[in-house]
């Protein structure tokens, strides 16, 4: 690999997504410097990035220093940060404390936009992860053999409006409904727990809707689903997963569709 190749920064959370981004960047012949978070990021990332720097949640100054030292001009945010841990493991440095002190409310978008703004001051631009993995974006249409029935379509339409309002308030992105009744709303516990809570209340045939927030900054915090989402749905016999086309990342799509067809779950992108 050329020493003169562009160096891409990766701000890595947890899950498989940072690993996928690292693979995609390197396939394009680019160098990657990853800033990983203790307790969140998969250690395997160290084998996929050209360099990796480990920090604690909230150490924005350390992050900026790591990128500037290595000549990073463009960076990608990928992966999850367990929201519950934000109340347990956050250890901000001076730069992180400065950002936090300016925020009236600790909403996801506010935090991420503030971080992106601070990086921009240092001539480091946050770019969308889909630039390197456009194939992960959800297409329009029903992806499965089983299509939603009339009642389920009505639940999707009803739940969609609720989910968009939930997103507007920057609380969560997932809603579980049945018979036009809200069974569960996503909060700090995340999508999987929301599906389990709602599915148990619905007993069976619950409809899960996951959408982007209105005016979502698609450079970060895009909604994601995958085969693990369907496995959680199967535990409570939920029947439909509806997501937003072009604004949702779908992981393991072929395996996910195969699993959905066997489990009798409809997967709809609209």
C-alpha positions in Angstrom: 0.0 0.0 0.0 1.4 3.4 -0.9 2.6 5.7 1.8 1.0 8.6 -0.1 -2.5 7.0 -0.1 -5.3 8.9 1.6 -5.7 8.3 5.3 -9.2 7.7 6.5 -10.1 8.0 10.2 -12.6 5.7 11.8 -14.4 6.6 15.0 -15.4 3.1 16.1 -18.2 2.0 18.4 -19.3 -1.5 19.0 -20.7 -4.2 16.7 -19.7 -5.5 13.3 -20.1 -2.2 11.4 -16.7 -0.7 12.1 -15.1 -4.0 11.0 -17.1 -3.8 7.7 -16.1 -0.2 7.1 -12.4 -1.0 7.8 -12.6 -3.8 5.2 -14.3 -1.6 2.6 -11.8 1.3 3.1 -8.8 -1.0 2.7 -10.3 -2.6 -0.4 -10.2 0.8 -2.0 -6.5 1.0 -1.3 -6.7 3.6 1.4 -5.0 3.6 4.8 -7.2 3.6 7.9 -6.5 5.0 11.4 -9.2 3.8 13.9 -10.0 5.4 17.2 -11.6 2.7 19.3 -13.5 2.9 22.6 -12.6 0.7 25.5 -15.5 -1.6 26.5 -17.3 -1.0 23.2 -15.2 -1.7 20.1 -14.4 -5.2 18.9 -10.7 -6.0 19.5 -10.6 -7.6 16.1 -10.6 -4.1 14.6 -6.9 -3.9 15.4 -6.2 -6.5 12.7 -8.2 -4.6 10.1 -7.0 -1.0 10.6 -3.5 0.2 9.7 -3.3 1.8 13.1 -5.6 1.8 16.1 -5.7 4.1 19.1 -7.8 3.2 22.2 -9.6 5.9 24.2 -12.3 6.0 26.8 -15.8 7.4 26.1 -15.7 11.2 26.1 -12.0 11.7 25.4 -12.6 14.0 22.4 -9.2 15.7 22.8 -7.4 12.4 22.5 -9.4 11.5 19.4 -8.6 14.8 17.7 -4.9 14.5 18.6 -4.8 10.9 17.2 -6.2 12.0 13.9 -4.2 15.2 13.5 -0.9 13.5 14.3 -1.5 11.0 11.5 -2.8 13.5 8.9 -6.5 12.4 8.8 -8.7 14.8 6.9 -11.8 12.7 6.5 -13.4 10.4 9.1 -16.3 8.0 9.4 -18.4 7.3 12.5 -19.5 3.6 12.7 -20.8 1.3 15.4 -22.8 1.6 18.5 -22.2 3.1 21.9 -24.3 1.3 24.6 -26.4 4.1 26.0 -26.5 2.7 29.5 -22.7 2.9 29.7 -22.9 6.6 29.1 -23.9 6.9 32.7 -21.2 4.5 33.9 -18.0 4.6 31.9 -17.7 8.1 30.5 -14.4 9.7 31.4 -14.2 13.0 29.4 -11.0 14.9 28.9 -10.9 18.7 28.8 -12.1 18.9 25.2 -14.9 16.4 26.0 -16.0 18.4 29.1 -16.1 21.6 27.1 -18.5 20.0 24.6 -20.7 18.5 27.3 -20.9 21.8 29.1 -22.4 23.4 26.0 -25.2 20.9 25.6 -28.5 21.6 27.4 -29.8 18.1 26.7 -27.7 14.9 26.0 -29.6 13.8 22.9 -27.7 11.5 20.4 -27.9 14.0 17.5 -26.8 16.9 19.7 -23.8 15.1 20.9 -22.7 13.7 17.5 -23.3 17.1 15.7 -21.2 18.8 18.4 -18.4 16.3 17.9 -18.6 16.7 14.1 -18.5 20.5 14.5 -15.4 20.3 16.8 -13.7 18.1 14.3 -14.5 20.5 11.5 -12.7 23.2 13.4 -9.6 21.0 13.2 -10.1 20.5 9.4 -11.4 16.9 9.9 -14.6 16.3 8.0 -17.1 13.6 9.0 -18.3 11.7 5.9 -21.1 9.1 5.6 -20.2 5.5 6.2 -22.4 4.6 3.2 -19.9 6.3 0.9 -17.8 3.1 1.4 -20.7 0.6 1.8 -23.6 1.9 -0.4 -24.8 -1.7 -0.8 -26.0 -1.8 2.9 -28.7 0.8 2.3 -32.2 -0.7 2.4 -33.9 -0.9 -1.1 -37.6 -0.1 -1.6 -40.1 -3.0 -1.5 -40.9 -6.2 0.3 -37.7 -8.3 0.7 -39.4 -11.5 1.7 -41.8 -14.1 0.3 -44.4 -13.3 3.0 -46.0 -9.9 2.5 -47.9 -8.0 5.3 -51.6 -8.5 5.4 -54.2 -5.7 5.5 -54.2 -5.3 9.3 -50.4 -5.4 9.4 -50.2 -2.7 6.7 -52.5 -0.5 8.8 -50.2 -1.2 11.8 -47.2 -0.1 9.8 -48.9 3.1 8.7 -50.0 3.8 12.3 -46.6 2.9 13.9 -44.7 4.9 11.2 -46.2 8.1 12.4 -45.5 7.3 16.0 -41.9 6.3 15.2 -41.3 9.6 13.3 -42.5 11.6 16.3 -40.4 9.6 18.6 -37.4 10.3 16.4 -38.3 14.0 16.2 -38.0 14.2 20.0 -34.6 12.3 19.6 -35.7 9.6 22.0 -35.5 6.5 19.8 -36.1 5.1 16.4 -38.1 1.9 17.0 -41.8 1.3 17.8 -43.7 -2.0 18.3 -47.5 -2.0 17.6 -50.4 -4.4 17.2 -54.0 -3.6 16.3 -53.1 0.1 16.1 -52.0 0.0 19.7 -48.5 1.1 20.8 -46.9 -1.8 22.7 -43.4 -0.4 23.2 -41.3 2.7 22.4 -37.5 2.6 22.2 -35.6 4.5 24.9 -32.2 4.0 26.5 -32.6 0.2 26.5 -32.2 -0.1 22.7 -34.1 -1.8 19.8 -33.8 -5.4 21.0 -35.2 -4.8 24.4 -38.0 -2.7 22.8 -38.9 -5.6 20.6 -39.0 -8.0 23.5 -41.1 -5.7 25.7 -43.6 -5.0 22.9 -43.7 -8.5 21.6 -44.5 -10.0 25.0 -47.3 -7.6 25.4 -48.6 -8.3 22.0 -48.2 -12.1 22.5 -47.8 -12.7 18.8 -48.0 -10.9 15.4 -46.5 -7.7 16.7 -45.3 -5.2 14.0 -41.9 -3.7 14.5 -41.2 -0.3 12.8 -37.7 1.3 12.7 -37.2 4.6 10.9 -34.7 7.4 10.6 -35.3 10.6 12.6 -36.8 13.6 10.7 -33.9 15.7 9.4 -31.5 12.8 10.3 -27.9 13.6 9.6 -27.1 10.6 7.5 -23.4 10.8 8.3 -24.0 9.1 11.6 -26.6 7.3 13.8 -28.4 5.7 10.9 -30.9 3.0 12.0 -29.6 -0.5 11.5 -31.2 -4.0 11.3 -29.9 -7.5 10.6 -30.4 -11.1 11.2 -30.0 -10.6 15.0 -33.0 -8.2 14.9 -35.1 -11.1 13.4 -33.9 -13.6 15.9 -35.1 -11.3 18.7 -38.5 -10.9 16.9 -38.8 -14.7 16.6 -38.5 -15.0 20.4 -41.8 -13.1 20.8 -43.4 -14.3 17.5 -43.4 -10.8 15.9 -44.6 -10.9 12.3 -43.4 -7.8 10.4 -40.3 -5.6 10.3 -40.8 -2.3 8.5 -37.8 0.0 7.9 -37.1 3.2 5.9 -35.7 2.6 2.4 -32.5 4.5 1.6 -32.1 5.6 5.2 -31.6 2.2 7.0 -28.5 0.0 7.0 -29.3 -3.8 6.5 -26.5 -6.1 7.7 -26.2 -9.7 6.4 -29.1 -9.2 3.9 -29.0 -12.6 2.2 -28.9 -14.5 5.5 -31.5 -12.2 7.0 -34.0 -12.8 4.1 -33.4 -16.5 4.3 -34.0 -16.5 8.0 -37.2 -14.3 7.6 -38.6 -16.6 5.0 -38.1 -19.7 7.2 -39.6 -17.8 10.3 -42.5 -16.4 8.4 -41.6 -12.8 9.0 -42.3 -10.0 6.5 -39.5 -7.5 5.9 -40.7 -4.3 4.2 -38.7 -1.2 3.2 -40.7 1.9 2.3 
